[in-house]
Amino acid sequence: MLGDIRHSLRQLVQNPGFACVAIVVLALGMGASIAIFAFVQATLIKPLPYLNPDRLVSATESVAMIPRADLSYPDYLDWKNKNDVFQSLDVWDQRGYMLATSSGVQLVPGARVSDGFFKTLGVLPLIGRDFYAGEDLPAAPRTVMLSHAGWQKWFGGRPDVIGQAVTLSGDSYIVAGVLPRDFQFALAGSPDFWATLHVKGDCDLRRSCHGLNGVARLKDGVSVDKANAEMKVIAAQLERQYPDSNRDQGAIVEPLREVIVGQVRPLLLVLLAGAGLLLLIACVNVSSLLVVRSESRRREIAVRSTLGASHARLIRQFATESFVLVLAAAVLSLGFAALFVKALLGFVTKDIQSYTPYLNGLGINRYGVAFAVGLSLLSWFLFSLAPSLRLMFTGDLRDGLAEGGRAASGRLWRRFASHLVVVEIALAVILLAAAGLLTKSFYRLLHVQVGFQSDHLATLQVALPQNYATDEQKVRITRQLLSRLTSLPGVKSVGLTSRMPVTSNGNTTWIRLVGKPYHGEHNEVNERDVSSEFFQTLQARLLRGRYFTDAEDTSKPGVAVINQALANVYFPGEDPIGKQIGDTALSPKSLVEVIGVIDDIREGSLEDKVWPAIYYPLNQSPDNFVTVFARTDQDERSVLPTMVAAIRGLDPSIAVFDEATMSQRIYNSPSAYLHRTSACLIGGFAAVALVLGAVGLYGIVAYSVGQRTREIGVRIALGAQRAAVYQLVMKEAGKLTGSGIIFGLVLAVAAAALMKKLLFGVPAWDIPTLLAAGGALTIAALLASYFPARRAVSVNPVDALRAE
């Protein structure tokens, strides 16, 4: 065996071109697969970091418009008391807390949780204690748990922090404990502070106000399906008991892992499939090189056989050579994989990072090394197979010493290598078509009509401190804020809204139309509170009526602007201007008059359907949290620092955060991120596949030209023109390319149908994209075939006739 290894190393050193190409090609394919597997293992395979994570489920309400809807607090209490399937049921919600720091007031990420939240997950604090039972009730003292990162950031990692008081949004909390370093709960982002729930205010106590998310641990022996069925029965009971607030309010119970990673699963599986195809192309490429090389060693094999080597001995020699080749590629692939992982993490934006904590510290771990070993063994088997078949299906090996058997044997293995090239081209077509479809989807997603001009818009978010308690105080400070920002150099106009557009549908309200039949149904629409200049700042199109005025505050009659989608659904064929809308009870305080209709602003993500929306004047329903939009006549990024300084100069206790341009927000939105990442990575795989396909075709055509040197020399000696020789070579290449492209296009349509979740506005059989993929590969094939054809034309007939 050591002798075989030494011989294999000498063979690679004596053939550096073959060795380098084969090792690098294989290492690239393996490295890409290992890198993608690292993401798949961390996201889809690795168990959630909780006690018995397979028993954890998400339990939320469900309505027609929102399959996973939030829970109301009264419904949560009923669910908790009535169910027989959960060992425990707890709730959480995500929120920001105002924290006074040395650099001013900051809004820090936080969450509210019920008292048993961490017990349900099976997480113990690193230091301190967990929440006591009942510690989340309004009468109990306020307590908070610190994340490990928050403990280090805000308290310097001091162990004496336990029992200390910290003021969050004007309320005093006692620090009860610090969570472990590796604790994560992706659905809530990355909170620094985990406070007890302490319901308060009208919304928390109202059954029709939904803002909580449920997480539960199943009892032993209870399946997810059984729990889902029971919670639907409980939801139906509550609907009968509370027909006004719980009409059409269902329930949904799903495995917690599915809720956490369900959105990224299609992306990762597509990337893993793409990396697998690339690895397969690399293996086929190297296999074709080995087939060609084994044919060139036909005389060596015959000599060995004549000297007494058996088939088994020769197969062992070739297997050893393949092992050395694969081992070198495997070592190099781990380096490539580490680089690929680092590059892939570069696609993860800061916002996405907070919701993908399972990617923290991602690298090539022992599972990645085990996966690399598995790929290496598979590649070794494939590479040992080709020369082994060459030996098994060849008659008397000693015939290789004679020249006569050369033609038939050469043609046989040339055809075999040609079939490998057809497979390689077909696989490359699949990747090229997939890359084209994903790129086209991403382009169409970015060019979706959002209903306003997104360029030259600077945005940031503002949180007012608790001392702005009354509506009058909030209206006064927002007017001062608008006045100060509007006077800044480069700012043309400023608008405020209660929720950032192009994020997600939600924050809905139920409306009822005065004068129209009503049977208790929930007419659910997006609700937004905006300032008088908001629509003009966004340059949204007014279709009918008028905008708000700054004078329309709480002292004036209620008014509203609706979007075209609401007008189409609830006022079909009529003019909604002057019509009245209220809550489900048509309470006098809720009644507003429709004064305008605007073109649809996309409040939800780029992929979401536009929902009906109603806009109220911010001066009539002021809030402590607002999003600021500034229309600029210069680079909007340059205006953001002056906007932040102006707001903090108005009142240092105002928290300013999340500064970005609107174009950046759209480009980095979750839906755009998924499409951009898939398009870029599959595009990278496709580019490598295109090169490998061209290299493979070049290799087989060059080998064919070498095998037919005598034939070509005779043709030239008998007067064949250069064009005829070119045609002879290019015809062979054209057959291989055409067969591979046709086969690949059929498979590409089937593959595109499997990744339809990542396609937006593009069918799987998009003809222009498929033609472009085939055309790109055709051009690459022509270039790859040209050089062997030119070499064939330059053959000297005398030398060709003398050649063996």
N, C-alpha and C positions, 0 to 999 in steps of 0.2 A: 504493500500500500504506500509506504514512504517513497518507494521508487516511482510509483505511478504519479504521486504528488509532485515529485521533483521533475518528472518528465512533463507534467501538465504546466508547471511554472515555466519550463524552458519553451514550451509551445507558445505560451502567451507572450513571453519576452521576444521570441522570434517573429511574432505576428502582432506588433504593437497597435497597428491600425484596427484590426479585428478586435483585439482585447479591449482597447479603450472605448470603441463604439459600443460593444456588447455590454460592458460593465456600466458605462454611464447611462445608456438607454434603460437597462434593467433597474439601475439604482433610482433613476427619476420616477419610473412607474411605481416601484415599491415605496419610495419616499412619499409620494403623493397619497398612496393608499394608507400608509401608516399614519400620516398627519391627519387625514380625515377620520380615520378610525379613532384617533385620540379624542376628537370632538364627539364622535358617536358614543364612545365608551363613557366619557364624562357626563354626557347628557341623557342618553337613552338606555345605557346598560348599567352604569353604576347606581347602586341603591341610594335612595334619598337618605340624608344623614340624620335619620330619626330612628326611634325604637320601633322595630317591626313595621317598616314603612309601607309594606303591602296592605296593612290594615287601615291606612289613613285614606280618607276620602274628602273631596270637596262637596259641601252640601249648600246649595243656594236655591233661590227661587228662579222661576223661568216664566217668561211671557212670550207672546208671538214675536214681538219686535226684538227682544233681547233674550236669546236662549239661556245665557247665564246672567241672571239679574241679581241685584243685591237683595239682602234680607232686611226687613224692618225689625226693630228691636222687639216689639210685642210678638211678632211672628216667631222670632228666635226663641223667646221664652216658651211659647206654646209648643214649638217643635221639640225643645229640650224636655219638656214635661210629658209629652204624649207619645214619644217614640219608644219602641222596644228593640231597636236594632243597633243603637249606638252605645258604646261603653261610655263615651263622653262626647259632647258637642260644644264647641266654643266658636267665638266670632272675633273678627279683627277688622279694622279699617285703616287706611293709609291717610296720613295727614302731616302737615308741617307745623313745627312749633317755633315761636319767636324766642330767641335766646340772646341775652345781652352778652356781648363779648368785648374784648379790648379794642377791636376794630369797628365797633358799632353793633347794632342789632342785626342778627342774621336769622334767616329762616332755615332751620335744620330739619332733615328728614326724620319723621317719627311715625308711630303707629299706636293705635289704641287696641287693647286686647281684653277679653274677658279673663276672669281670674284663673281658669284652668287651661289656658291656651298652651303654655309650655309643658304642662303635665300631659295634655293630649298628644303633643308631639314627642314626648319622652325625652325632653331636654332638661338637664340640670344646670344650674348656674355655676360659673367658675368660682366665684366668691359670693358671699352673701346668701340670700334665700330666694325662693320662688314666692309668688303672690299667695296670700292666704285665701281660703274660701270666703267669699263675700266681700273681698277687698275691692271689687269693681263696682260696688253699689254706691249710689250718690251720698249716703251718710257716712261711708268709710273714709279714712284718711287717704289722700292721694299718694300713690307710690309709683315708682318707675324702675324699670330694668334698663341697664345700659348695654349696648352692643360692645363687643371688644374694641372695635374701631372707634366708637364714640367715647369709650372710656379713655383710650390713649389720646384721642384728639382734644377732648374738652377738659380732661382731668389729669392728663399726664400719666395715666396708669397708676395713680396712687391707690394703695389698698385701703386707706382710711376713708375712701369716698362713701363707703357703706354707712347709711344713717344720715348723711349730709342732705341738706335741702338744696333744690335747684328750682329756679323759676322758669316755667315754660308757658309762654303766651299769657302771662299775668297770674298764673296759678302756681302755688308752691307744691312741689312734689318731694317725697323722701326717697332717696336711692335705696332700693331693697337688695339689688344684686347686679352682678356683671355676667353676661352670657359668655360661653366659650368662644375662643378665637374662630373655630371652624363652623360656628352656627350660621345658618343661612335660611332664609325663607323668601324664595325668589319672587313670589307673588306680591310681596309688600315692598319690593325694591331693597334698599339698604338703609333701614332706619337706624339712627343713632340712639333714639330713645323709644322704649316700649312702655307706654303708660297704661295704667288700668283704665277700663272703659269709662266709668262715671258718666252715664247718660245724663244729658241735661238739655233744656231747650225744647221748643215745640217739635222740631224734626225728629229728634231721638225717640220721643215718646209717642209719636203719631204712627199708627199702623200703616198709613199710606205713604210714609216717607222711608225710602229704602236706601241704606248706605253701608250695610255690614256684609261681610263675607264669612261663610261658615266653613269650619274644618272639623272633622269628626273622626273618631276611632271606632271601627266596627267591633261589635261583640264577637267572641269566638264562635265560629260556625256560621256566621251571617255573611252572605255574599253581597257584592255590590248591587247586583240586580234585585235581590230581596229588599235591600235598604232603599233602593230607588223606588220600588213599588210601594213600600210602606209610606215613604214620605209624600208620594203623590196622593195617597189616600188621606193623609193628614192635611195636605194642602187643599184637597177637595172639601174636607170637613170645615176648614177655616173659611173657605169661599162661601159655603152655605151659612155659616155663622155670621160672617161679616161681608155681606154681598156688595156693599158700597166700595170698601177698600180692597177686597181680595178677589174681585171678579176676574176670572181667567188667569188667576195667579197659581201657576203650577210649581213643581219642585223638580230638581235634578241632582242626582248623586253620582259622582264620577270618581275614579281613582285620582288621588292627589297628583301623582306623576303625570297623568294625562293632561291635567289643567296647567301644570307648570311647563311641560315641554311639548305639548300637543301642537303648538303653532310652529315650532322650529323643526319638528320631525320631518315633514316633507322636504324641507331644504337639506337637512343632513342626509336623508336617504338618497336624494338626487345627487348630492355631491359624492357620497360613497359609491353610488353606481357609476358616476362619471370617472372617479378615480379607479374603480375596478376595470372599466373599459380601457382606460389609459394603460393600466398594468397589463391587461390582456393584449393590447396592441404591442406593448414593449416585448412581451413574451413571444408573440408571433413574429415580431421583427427579428429578435435574437434567434428564434428557432429557424427562420429562413436562412439566416447567416450561417448557422451550424450545418444545415442541410447542404448549402453550397460548399462550405468548407470541408464537410465529410466527403463530398464528391471529388474535391481537389486532392484529397488524401487517399484516393482509391488505390493508387499504386503502392503507397505505404502499407495499407491494410492487406493488400495481396501478398506483399513480402512477408509480413508478420504471419499470415496464415500459412504460407509455404514453409516457414521456419517452425511451424508446429503450434501456433496460437489458436486456441479454440474460440468459438463464438462467445462463450461466457467470458473468456479472458479479455477479448476485445471489447465486449460490452462494459466490463469493469473499468477498462482504461478510459473509455469515453465517459462513463459515469463519474470517474474521478476528475476528469477535465471539466465536466459540467459543474461538479461540486466546487472546485477551486474558483470557477467563474462566478458562481452564485454567491459563494462566501465573500468574495471581494465586493460584489455588488451590494450584498446585505449590509456589510460594514459601512459602505459609502451611503447607503440609503438612510441609515439612522441619522447621519449628518444632514442629508437633504430634508428628512422629515422634521428635524428640529428647526431648520430654517423655514420650512413651509408652515409649521405651527406658529412661529413668530410672525410670519407674514399674514397668516389668517387672523391672528388676534388683532392685527392692525385694522381689520375691517370692523371690529367691535367698537362702536362709538361709546363715549362716556355714558350716555343715557342708557344704551343697551347693556352696558356692563353692570349697572345697578340691578337689572332684572335677570342677569345670568351669572349669579355668584358661583355656580358650579364650574365655571370656566376659570376661576381664580387659581393661579399657580399651575395652569395646564402645561403639560410637557409630555415627553416620552417616558412613561412609567413602565412598570414590569409587564402590564397588560399589552402595551405597545410593542415591547421587545418580544413577548410571546407571539403576538400577531405577526411580527417581522419574521420570526422563526417559522411560523406556519406558511407564510408566503414563500420563504426560501425553500422549504421542503417541496412545496407544490411546483415552484419554478424548476428545481433540480429534477423532479420527476419528468416534467415536460421536456426539458432540454436533453435528458438522457434518452427519452423516447425516440426522438428523430433519428439519431445515428444507430440506435438499437434496431429500429425497423429497417434501416438501410442494410444492416448486416443480415437480419432475419429473412428478408425478401430478396436477397441476392443469392444467386446460385453458387457455383464454385468461385470462391474469392480469388483463386489463383488465375482466373480468367483476366483479372485486372492487370496482370503482367503483359498480356497481349493487347495489341491496339484494336483488335477487331471488335471486342465487346464494348468499346467506348461509346459508340453512338447511341445504341439502344438504352444502355444504362444511364447515359447523360440525359437523354430525353425523358426517361421515367422520372428521375429526381428533379429535373427542371420543371416538369409538370406539377410535381408535389410542392415544390417551392412556389410555383406560380399560384397554386390554390391558397397557400398561406398568405400571399400578397393580396389576393382577392378578399380574404377574410379581414386582413389588416385595413384595406381601403374601406370596406363596408363598415367596420367599427369606427373609423375616422369620420365617415359620413354621419353616423349617428351623433357623435359628439359635436360636429360642425353644425348640424341641423338643430340640436338642442341649444347650443350657444346662440345661434341666430334667433330662435324662438324666444329665448329668455331675454336677449338684448332688445328685441322688438317689444316684448312685454314691458320691460323697464322703460323704454322710450315712451310708449303709449301711456304708462302710468304717470310719468312726469308731466305729460302734456294733457292730463285730464283737466277739464274746466273746473276751476275752484270758485268761480263767481266773483273774483276780484283781481286786481293787479298786484301780484306778489313781489314785484321788484321795487326797490327803493323803500322798503318797509323795515324799520328797526323795531324790534319788540323786546319787552322785558316784563317781568311780573312783580307786583307790589303787594306787600302785606301790611295792613295798618295795625298798629298796636291796639290793645284792648281799651285804652283810654278814649278811643273814638267809639263810644258806645251807642249814642243816639243817631237816628237817621240824619238829623240836622248837622251834627258834627261830621259825619261821613260825607255828606253832600258838600259841605264847606271845604273840607280838605281836598276832595277830588277836584273841585273847581279851581282851587289854588294850584294844584298839581298841573292841571291842564293849561292854566294860564302861564305858568313858569316854563313848561316844556315847549309850548307854542312859540315863546319868545326866543328860543335858542337859535343860534345861527345854523342855517342849513335845514331847519325844520319848517315844513309847509303847513302841516296840520297834525293834530293828535286826537286819537280816539281811545276809548276804554271799553272793555268787555269783560263779562264775568267768566268766560271760558275761551281758550285759544281755539280758533278754527283749525281745520285739517288735523285734528287729533283723534277724537272718537265721538261717536254719537252717545248721548247720555245726558244726565242732569235734566231729565224730562219732567213734564207736567201733564196732568189730565185736563182737557178743556171740554167745555160744553157750549154750544152755539145757541144764542137767544133766538127763539122763534122757530127752532127746528126740532123735529121729534127726537126724543131721548128715552132710552130704555135701560139706562144704567151702564152702558158700555164705556170702556176706557179709551177715549180718544187721546192717545199718547203722542206728544210732540216734543221736540227739543225746545228748551226754554233758555233764553239768553237775555242778560241785562246789559245794555250798551249806552254809551254817552251820545249826546246829540250829534257830534261830529264823527261818529264811528264809521257810518256807511260812506260818507264823503272821503274819509281818510283811506279806507280800503278801495275806494273808487268802485263800489258796488253799484249795479245799475238799478235805478228806481223805475219800476214799470208803471205804477199808478200811485196817485195820492202824493204824500209828502213825507219828509223825514221828521224826527223829533226836533224840538227846540230846547234850549237850555232852561227855559222858564218852566217847562213841564216837570214839576217836582211833586212832592207829596201833598201840596196845597191845591193842586189842579186835578181835574177829572182824569181817570186812568185812560191811557191810550196804548196802542200796540201797533207794531209793524209786523207783517207776516211775509213768509217767502212764497214763491210761486208754487212750490210743492204743496203747501198747506191750502193755498187757494184752489188748486186743482182738485184736492181730495174733498174738502169740506164746503167749497163754494163753486161747484162745477157749473159752468155756463152762466154765472152771475157776477156782478161787481161786488167784491167784499168791502169796499170802502164804505164806512158808516155803520157796518154790522157790528154787533156786540158779542164778546166772548167772555166767559167766566169759568169758574171751577164747576165741579160736578153738581154742587148744590145751588149754583148761581147766586152765591152770597153777594150782597151789595158791594162789599169791599173788593171783591175779585173782578167785578165787571169792568171791562175796558172796551174802548171803541177802536176799530181798525182804521188807521189813518193812512196807511201806505202798504204797498206790495213791492218787494224787491226781488230781483232775480236770485236764484238759489245760490247761497254761499255754502260751500262744502264744509260742514261742521265736523263730519266724521272723517275717517281715513280716506286715502286716495282710492281705495278699492270699494269702500262702502257705498251703498245706495244713499242718495240724498233724502233725508227725512223731512217731513213737515216741521217747520220751526216758527216760533213766535218770539218776538223781540220786544222787551219792555224798556222804558227809559230808566237808566241807572239812577237818575235823581228821584225816581218814584220807588225804587227797591235797591237802595245802596247796600254794598257789601264791603267786608274788610279785605277781601282778596280780589284784585283786578289785574287784567292783562293790559299793558299799554302798547299802542301802535302809533308810530310816528312816520309820516310820509315825508321823505327828504328829497332835496334837489341835488344831493351829492352822494358819495359812497356811504351807504347806511351804516356800515361797520364803524366808520369814523365818528358817527354821532352818538353811539352807545355810551362811551365813557362820560361824555358831557351830560347825557340824560341821567345817568346814575348819580353823578355829582350834584346835579340840580335837585333831584328828589331828596337826597340825603341832606342837602343844604336847607331844604324846606323844613324837614323834621328829622333829626338823626335817629329817632326811634322807629322810623319807617324802614322795613326790610325790603331790599331790592335784590332780585335774584333772577337767574335763568335768562341772561341777556343773549340774544341771537337775532340774526336777520330772518325774515320770513322765508326767504329762498333757502337758507340753511335748514330751517325747520322742515320744510317740505322734502328737501333732498335727504335729510337724515331721519325722516319719519320711519316708524317700524315697517310699514308696508314697503316703502321705497328701499329700505335697508335690505329686506329679504330678497327683493327682486334684483337689486344691484349686486349683492353678494353672490347670488346664484349665477347671474349673467357673467360677472367677472371671473369667477373660479371655473365654471364650465367653459368659458371662453379661453381661459388659459390652458385647460386640458385639451381643448380642441386645437389650439395652435400647436401644442406639442405633438398631438396626434397627426396633424397635417404634415409636420416635418418628418415624423417617423414613417408615415405612409409614403411620402416622397422618397425617403431613404430606402425603404424596403423595395419600392418599385425600381429605383435606380440599381439596387443590388442585383435583382433578378434579371433585369434587362442587360446589365453589364456582364453578368455571368453567361447569359444566353449568347451575347455577342462573342465572348471568349470561346464558348463551346463551338460556335459556328464560324470560327475564323477561316478554316479551310474553305467552307462553302462560300463565304463572302468573297474570299480571294479568287475562287474559280469564277464566280459571277462577274467580278470586275475584270478578270483576264479575258473573259468572253465578251466584254463590251458593255456590261451593265452601267447605266448612268448613275450619277450621284443621287438623283431624285429617287431612283428605283431602290437604291440601298437604304436611303432614309425611310422610304415607305415600308420596306421590309421590316425594319426595326420598330418604327412607330406603330405599325399595324399590330404587332404583338403587344406593345404597351397599351395601345388603345383597347384591345380586347380585355385585358386584365382590368384596366381602369373602368371601362363601361360595365363589366360584370359586377365589380365591387360597388360602383355607384348605384346601380339599379337595386341590387340586393340591400344595400345600406339605406336607401330611401324608404323602402318598404318597412324595414326595421325601425327607421327613425320616426315614422308616423305612429307605430305601435308604442315606441318609447315615449313620445310626446304625450300620448293619451294617458300614460301612467303618471306623468308629472303635471297634469292639468291644473292642480292646485296652485302651481307657481306661474301659470300663464294668465295674462290679463289682456283681454281684447284681441287675442290671437288664437286661431284654431290650430289643432295639432297638425292639420294637413295644409297649413299655409303655403300655397304654391310658390310665391316669390322667395320665401326663406329656403324652401327645399331646393329650388333651382339655384339659389346663391350658394348653398352648401355644395351641391354637385359641381357648379361652375368653378368654385375655389379649388376643389380637389382636381378637377380637370386641368386647370392651369398649372397646378403644382406637378401633376403627372407629366404634362408636356415638357416642363422644364427638366424634370428628373430623367425623362427619356431622351432629351436632346443630346446630352453629353455622350452617352454610349453610342447613339446613332452617329454622332460626328466622329467618334473613334472608329466606328465600322467603315465609314466612308474613306477614312485615311489609311485603311489597311493596304499594305504593299503586297500585290499578288504573289511576287516571288517569295517574300518572307512567309506569307500565309501557306503556300504550298510546301515549304520546307518545315513548317511547324508540326510538332507532334500533337 
